[in-house]
């Protein structure tokens, strides 16, 4: 990333780190206009760091960087306050992304844009009639974990919250999606994840 920025001559890098504490220190010290935040960091969740940086400096344009083209992660990143989203595969688009987000425009990399548009066209719905856009960021995260078969106790441990908190989130998710039981919630979560995976497969180019 630093080499791409250096070649552009339009932007100057003030630092790089994969550790959240040092990232906070650099952000507060240099007050950058643009920030690239990897979604996998040592010592913090990238989504939470986006929220934190957005609160510290609402003017800074944040670009989320992911290892994979995942529309779910992109949705969470934009909800958290990112203005752009790229994958490692989209690295050649970095300078263009900087140009767009620094001008106040959102930017999505070529590898994930078709997936986001596919989800949008489907209304972010699974085979049932529900819309996950009504869920908060935390509820959407929990809904995704449920779809992967993660238990309530495992979820509580993973998110460092109480079992009661997870159960409260589950109740709210069921209310928003008009689901009547925990089993129906698990089924719809699995269907939603499966549909998202199918969209990814459809958009992947066939091997030569």
Residue, then its C-alpha position, 0 to 999 in steps of 0.5 A: x500500500x505504501x508503495x502505491x501511495x508513494x508512486x501516486x505523488x498525490x498523497x503522502x503516507x504518515x505511517x503504517x501498522x497492523x496494531x490497533x493501539x499504534x494506529x490510534x496513536x498515529x491517527x491522533x498524532x498526524x490527524x490524517x485526511x485519509x485513513x486505510x483501516x484493515x478489517x483484521x488488526x492485532x488488538x481490535x476489530x477493524x469495524x470498531x476502529x472505524x467507528x472510533x476514528x469516525x467519532x474522533x474525527x468525522x471529517x477524515x475519509x476512511x477506506x476499509x480494506x478487506x482480504x476477501x470480497x465480502x458484501x456483509x463486511x462491506x455493509x458493516x464497514x459503511x454502517x460504521x462510517x467508512x466512505x470506501x471499501x477495497x479488497x487486497x485484489x483491488x489494490x491497483x484502485x487505491x489512488x482512484x479510491x482516495x480521489x473519490x472518498x476525499x471528494x466526499x464520494x463513496x467508493x467500492x472496489x471492482x471485486x466486491x461491487x457486483x456482489x453488493x449490487x446483487x444483494x441490493x437487487x435482491x432487496x437483501x432478502x433470503x427465500x423468506x420475506x425479510x429485510x436485514x437492512x432493518x438490523x443494527x450493525x451488532x444485530x447483523x453481526x449476530x445474525x451472521x454468527x447464528x447462520x454459521x451455527x454459533x451457539x449463544x454461549x459461544x457468541x457471548x464469549x466471542x463478543x465478550x458480552x453476557x449470554x443475556x445480552x445475546x438473548x436480548x439481541x436475538x429477541x430484537x432480531x426476531x421482532x424486526x424480521x417477524x420470526x416466531x421462534x429460535x429455530x426459524x431464526x437459525x433457518x433464516x440466518x442460514x438461508x441468508x448466508x447461503x444466498x450471499x455465498x451463492x451470489x459470490x460464486x456466481x460473480x467469481x470468474x471461471x478458471x481458465 
